Amino acid sequence: MQSKIKEAYNRLIAQWMTIVDRPISSDEKQAECMALLREFIDGMASKRMRGANGPLRFHADMLLLEELLRPRLGRDELFHLAIIPGHKLVKEWIDQHLSIKAK
């Protein structure tokens, strides 16, 4: 499944690049990119909920997504408008759900 997520992630990045290249404001670009990320996550969740151990597998998917989104060396518009806020969104979800499990 990891390779499927990585392939889907690569498609997401391509969609983000298309958005970033459009002549719209930075706020609009970021909003569209985050909407696509939410759709991406919703799709992962719905696929996982159909199978065995769905919540556990979804959590593992989110950990993989967090790793894929981890900011690295890029410093272009895509990095600032999609990668950093996308990583923050996923990391916040993971942190919130790990704190629930720990209680």
N, C-alpha and C positions, 0 to 999 in steps of 0.2 A: 504493500500500500504506500510505502514511503515514496516510491518512484512515481506513483500516480499523483501524489500531493505535490511533488517537485515539478512534475509536468504542468499541473494546474497552476502552480505558483509562477512558473515561467510565462504561462498565458496571461496571468494577472499582471505581471510586470510589463508585458507587451501592451496590454490595455492601458495601464498607467502611463506608459510612454506616449501613447497616442493622445491621451488627455493632456499631458504636460505640454505637448507640441501644439495644442490648439491655442488660438489667440483669445483666451478668456483670462479673467483675473486669477491671481494666485489663490484667493479664497475659494473661487469656484472650482479651480483645479483640485485643490485639496479636498473639498467636499465631495466631488465626484469620485476621487480615488478612494476615500474612506467608505463611500457607499458601495463601491465595488468590493472592497475588502469585507464589508459586512455580508454582502451577498455570497462571497467566497466561503466565509465561515459558516453561514447558514446552510450552504450546500454540503459542507463537510459534516455538519451536525446531523442533517436529515439523512444522509447516507449511513452514518454510524448508528443512528437510532434504530435502523431496520435489522441490525445484526446482533450477535451475541456480544455481551459486555460493551454495549454502545457507549455509555458515559466514560468508561475507562479508555476506550479506544479514541474517543473524541478528545479527551484530555491529552493523550499521547500525540494526537494530530496537532493540537494547539502548541505543545512543546516543540514539535518539529517546525511549525510555522514561526514560532518565536525565534528559533535558531536561524531560519532562512531570512527573516526580516532584521536580524541583528545588524545595526549600522556598522559598516566597515569603512573603507577608504573613500567612497564616493562623496562628493560635495557639490553635486549639480542640483538642478531644480527638482528632479525626480527624488533625489535623496532627501531634500528638505520638505517637499510637499507630500510625499507618500511613504517613503521608507521609515523615517523617524516617527511620524505620527502613527503609522501602521504598527510599528514595533511597540510603541507606547500602549496602544489600544490592546494588543494581544498580551503584552506583559502585565498590564493591569488586570485583565481577565484571569490570567494564571495566578497572579498574586492573590486576588480576591478568592479564588476557588481553593487555593492551597491553604489560606487562612481558615476557611470554612472547615476543611478536612482536619486541620490540626486542632480544632476546638473540641 
